[in-house]
Structure formats: structure tokens, C-alpha cells
Amino acid sequence: MSFIKRLNQKASKSSGWKHWPGLIEAYRELLPVSTNTPIITLQEGGTPLIPVKTISNLIGKGVSVYVKYDGLNPTGSFKDRGMTMAISKAKEEGCEAVICASTGNTSASAAAYARRGGMRAYVLIPDGYVAQGKLAQALVYGAEVLAIKGNFDKALDIVQEISKNYPVTLVNSVNPYRIEGQKTAAFEIIDALGDAPEWLCIPMGNAGNITAYWKGFEEYKNLGKSQTLPRMMGFQAEGSAPLIYNKIIENPETIATAIRIGNPVNKINALNAKTKSKGSFLAVTDEEIIKAYKLLGDQEGIFCEPASAASIAGLLKRKEEVPKNANIVCVLTGNGLKDPDCAINNNDASFHSNLDPSLKTVAKKMGF
Ligand SMILES: *Cc1c(COP(=O)(O)O)cnc(C)c1O
């Protein structure tokens, strides 16, 4: 019997509390795995769905807003959901090396899972545009980092060609197993709420995640596990919004580096999710993103990446259209610790430095 099964048996005898086994075990029958698939897991998924009162109050109308805090995955982003699947399937197929292009989080996740599965991990990143925490992770997880003088879109072109010509498996979100793993976030939301929310608000970069969520919502509904489908509300950063302006952006720019993508590979799937769900896409400015980012931090105790805050910024921008008494879920895709520079440069904290180490000085600074 597996360690986790034994733990669960023990737990259910005492408190009823169960140990989360990782998303492949949790949703095995809804994923393309068999008994022959070696499961490479860090027990990802099972992330909290947290009510955010401040945001609900800003919207009013009896609305309940929740955040799906996927920054609490093992490497700090939702990419782990797709990576446990992609790497497990790569291992099953006998692959020895994987490759990806990344704005940072995919490389961290690919490296962690590939190394755990005994594979090499090659990661192509845009030189100078990856947040510190993400770069640190790729290095510590033993990736072979190739920083190119070009943006994410260029890096993705190169890795697609390399995986066609050399024995390395591509683990970007064109890999269908990534989408399969990521769809489990929609299952978890329905498992928590009892049905789909009215709106799902989500940041879009390469648009794999919105594709995956929509797939998950549709599958659960078809299985009778939910009665409704959400409207898919996607958001991009103003300087990097190919899906809103319906054109390739040659030089995307935004503080939200995780969604700094000008030519999303999952464009068709994202547009399909929008149409089928009667959803809508909108751009938010970097100022709006930072405002939402600070609000989540200092009012809700939730520290996310700037890219993740785009979902909250977008919801607030759409405030007037929100239906009364709706349940709304905003996806927080990554952990704030990934990008300490952004945090240190964008906050309203009071920071008194260079103080005399005396009770009097400290008490005075405290306002006593
Ligand atoms: C990858 C990523 C996104 C964008 O997801 P896509 O699937 O590329 O649309 C958003 N936020 C964070 C933190 C990410 O790592």
C-alpha cells in the first residue's frame, strides 16, 4: 500500500482529515494515465479557494468573490498542475530530456519535475526579463538555462523546432498533457463551491490556462458534477494584449512578465472558450494591475504575482456588469515571492530605516 493511502486510512480513523495525494491521484479517472504511467508528483493541486471580502465589498450587489490561490503549488505557480502530467507522460514514453520556452514559471516547474523524474531540463528564457525568484528556482532545480536575446515568442519558436529535430520533449502548453493537468483546477473549484461560479476571471499569456479551465468546466458539466458553466472572463496587460486587439504584438511590454507574450500559441482555443461561454476579454493597464496587487496584499493578506493580479484588476474594471449575488472566482496564477523586485518597488508600507537601537526612538517612531 502506498504511503499516502496508509496515511489516509490512519487519518480517516481519527479526524477524518485526508492527506492530499497530488492531482493525478485525486482525479485519476479523468486524466489520460494508466497503471503503466510512472507518476512524477510533488503533491501539487488541492490549492485553497479563499473568499476575499474587500474585493466583494468593492463590487457590492451581494456578490461573493473568491481567489483560487494557485501560487501555493510546489514551485509557486499553476504550471505544476500541467507539469506533473507532462513529465509523467514523458517518463512513460521513455524520454530523457525536456525543453521549454518560459517567462519564468514554466522553467521553474519543468526543471523541478524533470529532475525529480531523472530527466534533463533545458529552458529557454528571455535574457533580463525573468523575475529573480523564478531564475533562482531554475538554477536550484538543476535546469540547463539558455537565456536568449529575444522575447518569449522567439524562444517558443526555437524550442518547437528543436523538439521536432532532436530527442527532447516539448513541455510548453502546446503539449496536450499540460492542458489535461491544468483542467483539474476547474474540478477543484466545483468540488469546493458545489457548482461552477458565474464568472471565472483569469489572466492570459499564452492562453493555455484559460483553455484548460474551460475544458475542465465542460467535462465536469458533462459528467453531471455541475449544473452550469461559467462565463470565461480573460484579461491581458495593455502593452501585451494580442487577444484583445486581435493582432500579434511584436514587442510586448508589461510589468507582469509572466504574461508578456505577443503571439499566444493557444489563441484559437482561448477564443473558442470565450465564444462558447459567452465570455469576454479585456486589457488592464500596469497601473490597474499594481493597484489590485497592493489591495490583495495589504487588505487580504494574499501575495500574488503582478500577472495574477490582472484577474482582480479586470474584475474591478468590469464591476458594473457583474450580476447580482454572483459567485466569482479570480485565478491567482503565481506566488508573489517569485518577483521580489516588483514587491519592493510597489507598496505603500512605512519603512523606517537607520534607527537608533533605543526604546525611546522606536516607541517615538511608532507614534507613542
Ligand atoms: C504562465 C502564467 C500565466 C499565463 O498563463 P497562460 O496559460 O500562458 O495564459 C499567468 N500568470 C502566471 C503567474 C503564469 O506563470
The ligand as an ORCA input file, in Angstrom:
! r2SCAN-3c Opt
* xyz 0 1
  C       2.064     31.176    -17.218
  C       1.445     32.210    -16.364
  C       0.325     32.948    -16.763
  C      -0.281     32.801    -18.122
  O      -0.845     31.555    -18.353
  P      -1.126     31.095    -19.851
  O      -1.530     29.691    -19.748
  O       0.169     31.286    -20.584
  O      -2.177     32.007    -20.375
  C      -0.232     33.839    -15.886
  N       0.292     34.046    -14.657
  C       1.376     33.368    -14.236
  C       1.909     33.650    -12.877
  C       1.984     32.430    -15.066
  O       3.050     31.770    -14.630
*
